[in-house]
Amino acid sequence: MLALLAARRARCARNAATALTPYERGRNFAFGLAGFALLYGLYAGFRRVLLYLVGVELIGRLLLWKLTAMMFLMTLSMVMVSSLLTSLTTLFYSYDLKFLMNAPLSLRTVFLDKSLESAFFASWMIALVLAPYVLALARALNLGPVFLAAFVALLPPFLLLAASFGIAFTLILLYLFPSSRTRDVVWVLSSLSMTIAYGLVRFSQPERLIRPDALKVVAEYLNFLQAPTAPYLPSWWAARGLQAAADGRWGDWSADLARLWGAAILVYAGLVWLAGRTYFTGYSGAQEGGLRRRRHAFAPLRESWIFGRIGPLLWKDRVAFFRDVKHWSQMLLIVGLVFVYLFSIQRLPLDSADLRSLVSFLNVGTAGFVIAALGLRFTFPSISLEGRSWWVLKASPLTTAQIMREKFLFSAGPMLLVAFVLGCATNLILDADRFTATLSLGALLAVAAVVCAMGVGLGALFPRFHVENIHQVESSLGGFVYMAACLFYIGATIAVLAWPMQMHFQERFGKAGAWDWRLAAASAAMWLTLNAAAAVIPWTLGLRALENHEL
Amino acid sequence: MIEIEGLVKRFGAHTAVAGLDLKVAPGEIFGFLGPNGAGKTTTVKMITGLLKPTSGRVRVAGHDVAQDPIAAKRAMGLVPDEPFVYPKLTGAEYLRFVGELYGARLDDMKRRVPELLEMFELGPWGGELLESYSHGMRQKLVLAGILLHEPKVLVLDEPMVGLDPKSGRLVKDIFRTLAQRGTTIFMCTHVLEIAEKLCDRVGIMIEGRMIACGTLAELQARGRGGAGTDLESIFLSLTGGDEYATLLRYL
């Protein structure tokens, strides 16, 4: 029966692929190329780092494999947290569960089908980022396709084991607390755990460990490099197996491969057994909605007073946001992210005022990336999150442009606030000079506004009204295009603003007539053009696509 | 009130609606019938501006849906085939939201929203989140939503699905009253009994084409059974449903 269920997935995927119009094929191909370029960029970056590491005398290879183990550990933890959220929606709230539960299928078959789906959605994107790293590793160590094949064999059980954490956690939790409220608790817990874990890792200052001068003696440093990174976790088995493959120790590689596959089979067999006893209780409880009466006062809407026609939409989005725990709980993450970011800035070993000012300028890039990542979570999915209720707006006397403007306004306020806090606090911490502080803050606020416009525009260009959870929107082709476009735009912003910064530094270093006002004016004009283009082009494309979107 | 001229909708090689011409007068209840996949919902979507026609024109309350969609939409109320609504709003908040979108006055909403909730027996549920509503309750809420701003044209896609008999009766009475006041009602339905009792005229569509349109008497005259034949027999004779007797033998 599992084979039948797998066949229906394959058939659905094939039908979806063959049903694409020539335009959609062309668009997907173009954006696929852009995605490939981004992965290639990652590969180039990793290769540079790994080639540098491998060239370090005596401890080069140790450093390289330590980094690899840390990469696998990071992948493991990201898939684990991702699976927590994905398995909750996939196992208990999928659209097709009613059909599957009604069908003459055993509960364990349904569970296994949904678990594998959950594991796939929780891990594919993270695994995609691991691929350029391993390719770069192969390049740095001059290894061929056999090494890559060894990695491909190790990857599936590693990802399955990582994803099994979330599956097991939600399965047990929903069994113990079979209620739709448990879903809310899981969302808050997962956001909190991500925030705390992220904070703990960062505040432990791991950068000290890869700086030999931070440790007391060389022996201590060497011990750290040689010690296993979390030896009881599958990430260590995968990293060790990969190292064995690189060294040609195929016996050791086979042992780790067998350990990974064996553990994966054992864990999933255990989960399937457990599901037979617990899954239905959790599923049934999850369908029961908790009742809590609210009274509507019919007071005038503040939003309508300020924003006119789109006011009611802003009100609706605000009310829905603060009632939906999977949305507001993510704010915990943002707060954690901002604190960790500022802590990292504060810990940077910057001795001179010039260097601090330079970092304040480069902060436009790093803080811009943080804002783009927030946009991927909050702004880009905002159109798709209308979901199956999209007909209410589409049939209403609102224009598509008005709806998009509302989505922009709803996101722009918080995003500008985060940009302002990050910009001001960083400048204060770094004690940046007035010119740099003003330039970087202005640029960062522009980045926040433009990233919002890009998020809404590209969200409208790639709407997905029928997804089961927000991660499917984020990890879609559109999400990928959005992130690629943001990274390109932020990189271009830094490049364009580097001219006035360079002249400013020349002036600081005492060079007479450092300012070439024509060059400064050209830079300002290019910056304005870049911002206008980055905001207007995706917006216009998105508006046209959403107006023509057929329900 | 609804004027459709040469309406065509193609999805790739498939023609869902193949040149529909129709006029529905003010105060008329028009029943739109047809087997599954005939193009009824596609037509509804084009009337309400949810789909762009491949060619042809739709005018609602004098406004061209393609040229002046906002005015046309303001004059319309839609009940779709699936009543998806915002799960994190309460019933009262949904009605408030819809009222605000269509420009209803706050004083009117204060009075009308509790009235409409009571009328559809949703009063005790008005403060609950819509995620806890059943399909029928959501259907009633969507119906209440279109009554809030008193549109000139109602476009209804299977409005009776999921309603209990009492609510079904209430909705029929509401439609009759609204039609008497001049509201135009365009209704897709598979319940032939409702179409027979409620509609002034009925159109039957098959494979994107209107194969019959008229009053019950006119359709009876066209059917094989003659006067006194019920709509079900007429429908089956026109749509080839007589074959069902042959098909039943295979069961």
Interface residues (C-beta under 8 A of the other chain):
Chain A: T21 G289 G290 L291 R292 R293 R294 R295 H296 F298 P300 L301 S304 G311 P312 L313 W315 K316 V319 A320 R323 D324 G387 R388 S389 W391 V392 L393 K394 A395 S396 P397 L398 T399 N548 E550 L551
Chain B: G12 K45 T48 G49 L50 L51 K52 P69 I70 A71 K73 R74 M76 L78 P80 E82 F84 V85 Y86 K88 L89 T90 A92 E93 R96 F97 V98 E100 L101 Y102 G103 L106 M109 K110 V113 G126 G127 E128 L129 E131 S132
